[in-house]
Amino acid sequence: MTDDHLLHRASRLWTGLADVPAAFPAPGAASVVVSPNSGLCPPGWVGLLTLGGAVLATAPDARRAELLRAALRSCPEAGWDAELLGAALPVRRMLGPAALAYLAPTDLVPTDLVATDPTPTDPTPAARHPPVRELPSEHQELRALEARVPAAERDEAALGEITSPVFAVVREGRVLAACGYRVWPFETAQFSVLTDPAARGRGLARAAATAAAAHALAAGLLPQWRARVPASRRVAARVGFRELGTQLSVELP
């Protein structure tokens, strides 16, 4: 599957979420539409979606749409560069930018290495490589995992909103890493991943994410990975996701 095919499916999602007739322009250009109910950003905010170098933006009213058009005409890179956008507009608050990555079936990188524990207490392969298990999103050990991570990471992962099974690396009843997805419109799987801070750097997140990605692809869904944190973006790349765009939301007066 080529980048063009992934971009086509991703653009179908985001133009649909714009909630008004909209389309991505040619690469290097920007299109701004008025959409009070846009799904590209929080209510009342401006949303900027970049795919393949093209920017689709929504604004809640005509006044703010014109402000945004003027800013993007003078500096197209402001569509994905938070610093440039902040210099061009009177931004009150900002979310992002987050990288948007997508996975084609042929790009999924399989792994039979579920974990690499540098100091295993049990030398058997099963102990060194704990299995990935399917858990319901309401499982109590997932709540325990959330309690062990910083609030910002917990909120971004939103494991409780997952609609798929949760794929978890479990050792001695304790969830060390978990990944799943929410089914979004237009056959899209929005991924969430979380790893215990004490168990990072062992390939656990990749193992859980690979299992979740295989599940989504088998269902005919388009896996989407949205992340700001570099570590999360690295996990996505190791699974086979390709970064094709960004999402940025700002609140204007």
Residue pairs with C-beta under 8 A, 6 or more apart in sequence:
1 104
1 105
1 106
1 107
3 52
3 242
3 244
5 104
6 102
6 104
6 222
6 242
6 244
7 51
7 52
7 244
9 102
9 186
9 187
9 188
9 222
10 51
10 100
10 102
10 222
10 224
10 244
10 245
11 23
11 24
11 51
11 56
12 186
13 184
13 185
13 186
13 188
13 222
13 224
14 24
14 40
14 49
14 51
14 56
15 22
15 23
15 24
15 56
16 185
16 186
17 38
17 39
17 40
17 185
18 33
18 35
18 38
18 39
18 40
18 56
18 58
19 35
19 37
19 38
19 39
19 58
20 33
20 34
20 35
20 38
20 58
21 33
22 31
22 33
22 35
22 56
22 58
23 31
23 56
24 31
24 51
24 52
24 54
24 55
24 56
25 31
25 54
25 55
25 56
26 54
27 52
27 53
27 54
28 53
28 54
28 76
29 54
29 55
29 76
30 54
30 55
30 56
30 57
30 69
30 72
30 73
30 76
30 79
31 54
31 55
31 56
31 57
32 57
32 58
32 59
32 65
32 68
32 69
32 72
33 56
33 57
33 58
33 59
33 65
34 58
34 59
34 60
34 61
34 62
34 65
35 58
35 59
35 60
36 60
36 61
37 43
38 47
38 58
38 60
40 47
40 48
40 49
40 56
40 57
40 58
40 247
40 249
41 47
41 58
41 95
41 249
41 250
42 95
42 249
42 251
43 60
44 60
44 251
45 60
45 95
45 249
45 250
45 251
45 252
46 57
46 58
46 59
46 60
46 64
46 68
46 249
46 250
46 251
46 252
47 57
47 58
47 247
47 248
47 249
48 55
48 56
48 57
48 68
48 79
48 80
48 85
48 246
48 247
48 248
48 249
48 250
49 55
49 56
49 57
49 100
49 245
49 246
49 247
50 56
50 79
50 80
50 245
50 246
50 247
50 248
51 100
51 244
51 245
52 244
52 245
55 72
55 76
55 79
55 80
57 68
57 72
57 79
59 65
59 67
59 68
64 252
67 89
67 252
68 89
68 252
71 78
71 85
71 88
71 89
72 78
72 79
74 88
75 84
75 88
77 84
78 84
78 85
78 87
78 88
78 89
79 85
79 248
80 97
80 245
80 246
80 248
81 97
82 94
82 96
82 97
82 248
85 91
85 94
85 248
85 250
86 94
89 250
89 252
90 252
90 253
91 250
91 251
91 252
92 250
92 251
92 252
92 253
93 250
93 251
94 248
94 249
94 250
94 251
95 248
95 249
95 250
96 228
96 246
96 247
96 248
96 249
97 228
97 246
97 247
97 248
98 226
98 227
98 228
98 246
98 247
98 248
99 225
99 226
99 227
99 228
99 233
99 243
99 245
99 246
100 224
100 225
100 226
100 243
100 244
100 245
100 246
100 247
101 224
101 225
101 226
101 227
101 233
101 236
101 237
101 241
101 242
101 243
101 244
102 222
102 223
102 224
102 225
102 241
102 242
102 244
103 213
103 217
103 222
103 223
103 225
103 239
103 240
103 241
103 242
104 240
104 242
105 217
107 240
107 241
107 242
108 210
108 213
108 214
108 217
108 239
108 240
109 210
109 238
109 239
109 240
110 210
111 203
111 206
111 207
111 210
112 129
113 129
113 203
113 207
114 129
114 130
114 131
114 132
114 169
114 203
114 204
114 207
115 128
115 129
115 130
115 169
115 171
115 176
115 202
115 203
115 204
115 207
116 128
116 202
116 203
117 127
117 128
117 202
118 202
120 127
120 128
121 127
122 128
130 169
130 170
130 171
130 176
131 169
131 170
132 167
132 168
132 169
132 207
132 208
132 211
133 167
133 168
133 169
133 170
134 165
134 166
134 167
134 168
135 141
135 142
135 165
135 166
135 167
135 168
135 175
135 178
136 165
136 166
137 159
137 160
137 161
137 162
137 163
137 165
137 166
137 180
138 160
139 166
139 168
139 175
141 168
141 170
141 173
141 174
141 175
142 159
142 160
142 166
142 168
142 175
142 178
144 174
144 175
145 159
145 175
145 176
145 178
145 194
145 196
146 154
146 157
146 159
146 194
148 196
148 197
148 198
149 157
149 194
149 195
149 196
149 197
150 197
153 194
153 229
154 194
156 228
156 229
157 192
157 193
157 194
158 182
158 192
159 166
159 178
159 180
159 192
159 194
161 182
161 192
162 180
162 181
162 182
162 192
163 180
163 181
163 182
163 183
164 180
164 181
164 182
164 183
164 189
164 212
164 215
164 216
165 180
165 215
166 178
166 179
166 180
167 178
167 179
167 180
167 208
167 209
167 211
167 212
167 215
168 175
168 176
168 177
168 178
168 179
168 208
169 175
169 176
169 177
169 178
169 204
169 207
169 208
170 176
174 196
175 196
176 195
176 196
176 199
176 204
177 193
177 194
177 195
177 196
177 199
177 204
177 205
177 207
177 208
178 193
178 194
178 195
178 208
179 191
179 192
179 193
179 194
179 205
179 208
179 209
179 211
179 212
180 191
180 192
180 212
181 189
181 190
181 191
181 192
181 212
181 216
181 221
181 223
182 189
182 190
182 192
183 189
183 190
183 221
184 190
184 224
186 222
187 220
187 221
187 222
188 221
188 222
188 224
189 216
189 219
189 221
189 222
189 223
189 224
190 224
190 226
191 209
191 212
191 213
191 216
191 223
191 224
191 225
191 226
191 236
193 205
193 208
193 209
193 212
193 232
193 235
195 204
195 205
200 231
205 235
206 235
206 238
206 239
209 235
209 236
209 239
210 239
213 223
213 239
213 240
216 223
217 223
223 241
225 232
225 233
225 236
225 241
226 247
227 233
227 236
233 243
236 243
237 243
